[in-house]
Amino acid sequence: MRVKLTVENVEELFLIDTGFSGDLIVKSDVFDEISAKPSDGGEICVAKDLCFSALQKVVSVNILSRQILCRALWVPEIEENIVGEGVLIKAGLLLDYKNFTISDP
């Protein structure tokens, strides 16, 4: 399932990954558009023994008319926009896998 997000002033489609407990992983072009200064984002593991270093920027995100602050991570080895569980929880959104929808209850 994908959702359209606005990160700062950049509108993009993001893959929803509830197995990712963080906020966002963004592609390099999106990360470059964010004006905030980058900092160390720590290590991101996509499997038990497959971990990568990340950079992060704090960003304002608009999802379904909800404005939230979150961490946008850039991992050179992952060229996909991913929205994780952190954003869904902060925004209080509900996923309906039966109907492939996202709602604001």
PADO-913840 format. One record per residue (C-alpha): residue in one letter; y, x, z. Coordinates in pm, whole numbers, padded with zeros to 5 digits, always signed. Each point is the difference from the previous one (the first is absolute). Example, Ala and Ser with C-alpha at 12.3 -4.5 7.8 and 13.67 -1.06 7.14 Angstrom:
% PADO-913840
a-00450+01230+00780
s+00344+00137-00066
***
This chain:
% PADO-913840
m+00000+00000+00000
r+00350+00126-00081
v+00343-00094+00131
k+00350+00071-00127
l+00215+00197+00246
t+00352+00131-00012
v+00020+00346+00157
e+00367+00084+00042
n+00117-00116-00348
v-00325+00061-00185
e-00222-00299-00080
e-00367+00085-00051
l-00347-00151+00018
f-00210+00122+00291
l-00373-00019+00052
i-00083-00160+00336
d-00241+00217+00197
t-00081-00140+00344
g-00220+00305+00061
f+00319+00209+00005
s+00152-00036+00347
g+00334+00157-00099
d+00299-00164-00167
l+00039+00120-00360
i-00121+00267-00236
v+00230+00033-00300
k-00022+00176-00334
s+00213+00307-00056
d+00263-00180-00212
v+00054-00262+00274
f+00014+00268+00270
d+00263+00190-00201
e+00219-00314-00028
i+00019-00040+00380
s+00320+00166+00124
a-00125+00080+00353
k-00086+00357+00091
p-00374+00074-00009
s-00193+00123+00303
d-00358+00089+00086
g-00218-00309-00026
g-00310+00158+00150
e-00346-00024-00144
i-00142-00300-00187
c-00377-00040-00017
v-00149-00217-00272
a-00356+00075+00102
k-00167+00175+00292
d+00044+00351-00139
l+00264-00060-00268
c+00347+00050+00149
f+00337+00086-00155
s+00343+00107+00129
a+00282-00252-00044
l+00377-00007-00002
q+00180-00306+00133
k+00333-00180-00019
v+00115-00294+00211
v+00087-00288-00232
s+00115-00358-00003
v-00255-00225-00171
n+00034-00357-00120
i-00328-00192-00015
l-00002-00378-00052
s+00365-00018+00110
r-00075+00194+00321
q+00200+00319+00057
i-00179+00264+00209
l+00025+00372+00070
c-00309+00208-00065
r-00134+00343-00090
a-00050+00073-00369
l-00249+00282-00047
w-00038+00213-00308
v-00335+00168-00052
p-00012+00207-00323
e-00370-00072-00047
i+00051-00380+00012
e+00201-00140-00292
e-00018-00366+00099
n+00243-00224+00186
i-00188-00129+00305
v+00115-00240+00270
g-00197+00028+00320
e-00073-00203+00308
g+00314+00133+00174
v+00238-00182-00236
l-00202-00322+00008
i+00005-00002+00381
k+00371+00088+00027
a+00089-00277-00246
g-00241-00248+00163
l-00166-00088-00331
l-00332-00173-00053
l-00251+00096-00271
d-00212-00274-00152
y-00286+00174-00179
k-00155-00329-00112
n+00309-00091-00205
f+00134+00356-00051
t+00337-00084+00155
i+00235+00146+00259
s+00202-00236+00214
d+00255-00006+00279
p-00155-00246+00249
***
